[in-house]
Amino acid sequence: MKIAAFLFLFLLLTSTVSAQPGNRDQTVTWEPAKLVNGSPCVFRFKPARQLESLGGKWLGKKVWFSFDGGSGAWVGFAGIDIDTKPGGHQLELEAVARGGERLTFNQVVPIEKGFYPVTTLTVPRKYVEPAPEDLARIQQERKIKDETFSRITNERLWSGGFTAPVGTPTTAGFGSQRTYNGQRQSIHQGLDFRAATGTPVKAVNSGRVILAREFYFEGGLLVIDHGQGLLTLYLHLSAFRVKEGDTVGRGQLVALSGGTGRATGPHLHLAVRWQGVYVDPATLLRLPLPQ
């Protein structure tokens, strides 16, 4: 009887421990394996028990997780602001287990400092010192963008990996400090592709068109909402092949490249924005993502 009672107590304690977060049976991993400021990333969580739902908080922003049946992991997309300081940062997870029990799990994720060069460019003077009438236009366009970017679609609209918008080489990377006409102006928030005017531009993944119009600095600007705070922006376009409100699929023709707006010549500028944070498109194009 004593042996039976001991075995019963042992099994009870073992099952209780396996249901708690933080044990060795459940882990968080991330890609890329080395995270730097300015990087998009994918978190994968394998819980010790079956979950009904999982959500997270990372660098003060919400992370949506969905279950990937192929790997048995919950997967969430996130990003790291280029201004984020190196060091350990907390990923906070909240789950609802089968049966309704609420669980929490915290993981310290290391972020290293990325290296971003300084580049010097020459553009027409009006893009460095806009005239008063242009300043009014710039201010109005900023309001349009701020309002558009503030809306977050909770539903995930993307599926699978992201693909390049054009089949040409890149000419300038993300994160470089930009100096225009001798004045330090901004950080390069995207990835530039060599593209002559009229080059077909394709959607990097499925989503919904939320902007397709001309802007002062961006020129022809197309923005696709991929859901859960993830947007892709296509700048300096010469023509649109879709309109605001359209649903698009990965690889669909959406525009033609150009050299409109503040550009040194025809090319395609691709930017990736996650909940107000610009991240490196080149890294996104390499990330393995679930369907």
C-alpha positions as CSV (number, residue, x, y, z in Angstrom):
1,M,0.0,0.0,0.0
2,K,2.8,2.4,0.9
3,I,4.5,1.7,-2.5
4,A,1.2,2.3,-4.3
5,A,0.6,5.5,-2.5
6,F,4.2,6.7,-3.2
7,L,3.7,5.9,-7.0
8,F,0.4,7.8,-7.0
9,L,2.0,10.9,-5.4
10,F,5.0,10.7,-7.7
11,L,2.7,10.6,-10.8
12,L,0.6,13.5,-9.5
13,L,3.6,15.7,-8.9
14,T,5.1,14.9,-12.3
15,S,1.9,15.7,-14.2
16,T,1.6,19.0,-12.3
17,V,5.1,20.1,-13.0
18,S,4.8,19.3,-16.7
19,A,1.8,21.6,-16.9
20,Q,3.7,24.6,-15.6
21,P,5.5,27.0,-17.8
22,G,9.3,27.3,-17.6
23,N,10.2,23.6,-17.5
24,R,12.6,22.0,-19.9
25,D,9.9,20.4,-22.1
26,Q,8.9,23.8,-23.6
27,T,11.3,26.1,-25.3
28,V,11.3,29.3,-27.3
29,T,13.6,29.6,-30.3
30,W,14.0,32.4,-32.8
31,E,15.2,33.1,-36.3
32,P,17.6,34.5,-37.3
33,A,19.6,32.8,-34.6
34,K,21.6,36.0,-34.1
35,L,19.2,38.9,-33.6
36,V,20.4,42.5,-34.1
37,N,18.7,45.9,-33.9
38,G,16.7,46.5,-37.1
39,S,15.9,42.8,-37.7
40,P,12.6,41.1,-38.3
41,C,12.3,37.8,-36.5
42,V,10.2,34.8,-36.0
43,F,9.6,33.2,-32.6
44,R,8.7,29.5,-32.2
45,F,7.3,28.1,-29.0
46,K,6.8,24.4,-28.3
47,P,4.6,24.1,-25.1
48,A,4.6,21.2,-22.7
49,R,0.9,20.8,-23.2
50,Q,-1.8,21.5,-25.8
51,L,-2.9,25.1,-26.1
52,E,-6.1,26.8,-27.2
53,S,-4.4,30.1,-27.9
54,L,-1.1,32.0,-27.4
55,G,-0.2,35.6,-27.4
56,G,2.9,37.6,-26.6
57,K,4.5,40.9,-25.8
58,W,7.9,41.9,-27.2
59,L,9.6,45.3,-26.9
60,G,6.3,46.8,-25.8
61,K,4.3,45.5,-28.8
62,K,1.8,42.7,-29.2
63,V,2.8,39.5,-31.0
64,W,0.2,37.2,-32.5
65,F,1.0,33.5,-32.6
66,S,-0.6,30.8,-34.7
67,F,-0.1,27.0,-34.5
68,D,2.0,25.4,-37.2
69,G,0.9,21.8,-37.5
70,G,3.9,20.8,-39.5
71,S,6.4,21.6,-36.7
72,G,4.1,21.4,-33.7
73,A,5.2,24.9,-32.7
74,W,3.3,28.2,-32.2
75,V,4.8,30.8,-34.5
76,G,4.8,34.6,-34.1
77,F,6.3,37.3,-36.3
78,A,8.0,40.3,-34.7
79,G,10.6,43.0,-35.3
80,I,13.3,45.0,-33.5
81,D,13.6,48.8,-33.8
82,I,17.0,49.9,-35.2
83,D,17.3,52.1,-32.1
84,T,16.8,49.2,-29.7
85,K,19.8,48.9,-27.3
86,P,21.8,45.6,-27.3
87,G,21.3,43.3,-24.4
88,G,18.7,40.8,-23.1
89,H,15.1,41.7,-23.7
90,Q,12.1,39.9,-22.3
91,L,9.6,38.0,-24.5
92,E,6.4,37.6,-22.5
93,L,4.0,34.8,-23.5
94,E,0.4,34.3,-22.3
95,A,-1.4,31.1,-23.2
96,V,-4.8,29.4,-22.6
97,A,-4.4,25.7,-22.3
98,R,-6.9,23.0,-23.2
99,G,-9.4,23.2,-20.4
100,G,-9.2,26.9,-20.0
101,E,-6.2,27.2,-17.6
102,R,-4.1,30.4,-18.2
103,L,-0.4,30.1,-18.3
104,T,2.5,32.5,-18.6
105,F,6.1,32.0,-19.8
106,N,9.0,34.5,-20.1
107,Q,12.1,34.2,-22.1
108,V,15.1,36.5,-22.2
109,V,16.1,37.1,-25.8
110,P,19.6,38.5,-26.6
111,I,19.9,41.4,-29.1
112,E,23.3,42.3,-30.5
113,K,24.3,45.6,-32.2
114,G,24.1,45.6,-36.0
115,F,26.6,47.5,-38.2
116,Y,25.1,50.1,-40.6
117,P,27.3,52.3,-42.8
118,V,27.0,56.0,-43.7
119,T,26.2,56.8,-47.4
120,T,26.3,60.2,-49.2
121,L,23.8,61.1,-51.9
122,T,23.0,64.1,-54.1
123,V,19.3,65.0,-54.8
124,P,17.5,68.0,-56.1
125,R,17.6,70.9,-53.6
126,K,13.8,70.9,-53.1
127,Y,14.0,67.5,-51.4
128,V,16.4,68.9,-48.8
129,E,15.0,72.4,-48.4
130,P,11.3,72.2,-49.5
131,A,9.5,75.4,-50.4
132,P,6.7,76.6,-48.1
133,E,4.0,75.3,-50.4
134,D,5.7,71.9,-50.5
135,L,6.0,71.9,-46.7
136,A,2.2,72.1,-46.5
137,R,1.8,69.2,-48.8
138,I,4.4,67.2,-46.9
139,Q,2.5,67.8,-43.6
140,Q,-0.8,66.7,-45.1
141,E,0.8,63.6,-46.5
142,R,2.4,62.8,-43.1
143,K,-1.1,62.9,-41.6
144,I,-2.4,60.5,-44.2
145,K,0.4,58.0,-43.6
146,D,0.1,58.3,-39.8
147,E,-3.6,57.6,-39.9
148,T,-3.2,54.7,-42.3
149,F,-0.3,53.1,-40.4
150,S,-2.1,53.4,-37.1
151,R,-4.7,50.8,-38.1
152,I,-3.7,47.2,-37.4
153,T,-5.5,44.2,-38.9
154,N,-5.7,41.4,-36.3
155,E,-6.1,38.8,-39.0
156,R,-2.9,37.3,-40.5
157,L,-3.1,37.9,-44.3
158,W,0.4,36.6,-45.3
159,S,1.1,32.9,-45.9
160,G,4.5,31.2,-46.3
161,G,7.8,32.9,-47.1
162,F,8.2,36.4,-48.6
163,T,9.7,36.7,-52.1
164,A,11.6,39.5,-53.8
165,P,9.4,42.1,-55.6
166,V,11.7,42.2,-58.7
167,G,14.3,39.8,-60.1
168,T,17.2,42.3,-60.1
169,P,20.2,42.8,-57.8
170,T,20.0,45.0,-54.8
171,T,22.0,48.3,-54.7
172,A,21.6,49.6,-51.2
173,G,20.9,47.9,-47.9
174,F,18.8,48.7,-44.9
175,G,20.0,50.9,-42.0
176,S,22.6,53.1,-43.5
177,Q,22.9,56.7,-42.3
178,R,21.8,58.9,-45.3
179,T,23.5,62.3,-46.0
180,Y,21.7,64.3,-48.7
181,N,23.6,67.2,-50.3
182,G,25.9,67.3,-47.3
183,Q,23.2,67.3,-44.7
184,R,22.5,64.3,-42.5
185,Q,18.9,63.6,-43.1
186,S,17.7,60.1,-42.2
187,I,18.3,56.3,-41.9
188,H,17.7,54.3,-45.0
189,Q,14.6,52.3,-44.0
190,G,14.5,49.8,-46.8
191,L,16.2,47.8,-49.5
192,D,16.9,49.2,-52.9
193,F,16.7,47.1,-56.1
194,R,18.2,48.0,-59.5
195,A,15.1,48.5,-61.7
196,A,14.7,50.6,-64.8
197,T,11.5,52.6,-65.2
198,G,8.7,50.3,-66.1
199,T,10.1,47.1,-64.4
200,P,7.2,45.0,-63.2
201,V,6.9,45.0,-59.4
202,K,5.2,42.1,-57.6
203,A,3.7,41.7,-54.2
204,V,6.1,40.0,-51.8
205,N,3.2,38.2,-50.1
206,S,-0.6,38.1,-49.9
207,G,-2.4,41.0,-48.3
208,R,-4.6,44.1,-48.9
209,V,-3.6,47.3,-50.6
210,I,-4.1,50.2,-48.2
211,L,-2.3,53.0,-50.1
212,A,-1.6,53.6,-53.8
213,R,-1.0,57.2,-54.6
214,E,1.7,59.9,-55.2
215,F,3.6,61.4,-52.3
216,Y,6.3,64.2,-52.2
217,F,9.2,62.2,-50.9
218,E,8.1,58.6,-51.8
219,G,6.9,59.4,-55.3
220,G,4.5,56.6,-56.3
221,L,3.8,54.8,-53.1
222,L,2.1,51.4,-52.7
223,V,1.5,49.9,-49.3
224,I,0.3,46.3,-48.7
225,D,-1.1,45.3,-45.3
226,H,-0.2,41.7,-44.5
227,G,-2.0,41.6,-41.2
228,Q,-1.0,41.7,-37.5
229,G,0.9,45.0,-37.9
230,L,3.1,43.9,-40.9
231,L,3.2,46.2,-43.9
232,T,5.4,46.3,-47.0
233,L,6.0,49.6,-48.9
234,Y,7.0,50.0,-52.5
235,L,8.5,53.5,-53.4
236,H,9.3,55.7,-56.4
237,L,6.8,53.8,-58.6
238,S,5.9,55.1,-62.1
239,A,2.5,53.4,-62.3
240,F,0.1,51.3,-60.2
241,R,-1.6,48.1,-61.4
242,V,-3.8,47.8,-58.3
243,K,-5.9,50.2,-56.3
244,E,-6.6,50.8,-52.6
245,G,-8.8,48.1,-51.2
246,D,-7.7,45.4,-53.6
247,T,-6.7,42.0,-52.2
248,V,-3.4,40.7,-53.7
249,G,-1.5,37.4,-53.8
250,R,2.2,36.7,-53.5
251,G,3.9,37.3,-56.9
252,Q,1.0,39.3,-58.3
253,L,1.9,42.3,-60.5
254,V,1.0,45.4,-58.4
255,A,3.0,48.3,-60.0
256,L,5.8,49.5,-62.3
257,S,9.1,50.8,-61.0
258,G,10.3,54.4,-61.6
259,G,12.3,57.3,-60.2
260,T,9.6,59.5,-58.7
261,G,9.9,61.4,-55.5
262,R,13.3,61.8,-53.7
263,A,15.3,59.4,-55.8
264,T,18.7,59.7,-57.4
265,G,17.5,57.7,-60.3
266,P,15.1,54.8,-61.3
267,H,15.0,52.0,-58.8
268,L,12.7,50.2,-56.4
269,H,12.8,50.9,-52.7
270,L,11.2,48.1,-50.6
271,A,10.5,48.8,-47.0
272,V,9.0,46.6,-44.2
273,R,7.2,48.1,-41.3
274,W,6.0,46.2,-38.2
275,Q,3.8,48.1,-35.8
276,G,5.6,51.4,-36.5
277,V,9.1,49.8,-36.6
278,Y,11.0,49.6,-39.9
279,V,13.0,46.3,-40.2
280,D,15.5,44.9,-42.7
281,P,13.7,43.5,-45.8
282,A,16.6,41.4,-46.8
283,T,16.3,39.4,-43.6
284,L,12.6,39.0,-44.1
285,L,13.1,37.6,-47.6
286,R,15.3,34.8,-46.0
287,L,13.0,33.9,-43.1
288,P,11.3,30.5,-43.2
289,L,7.7,31.1,-42.5
290,P,4.7,28.7,-42.2
291,Q,1.8,28.6,-44.6
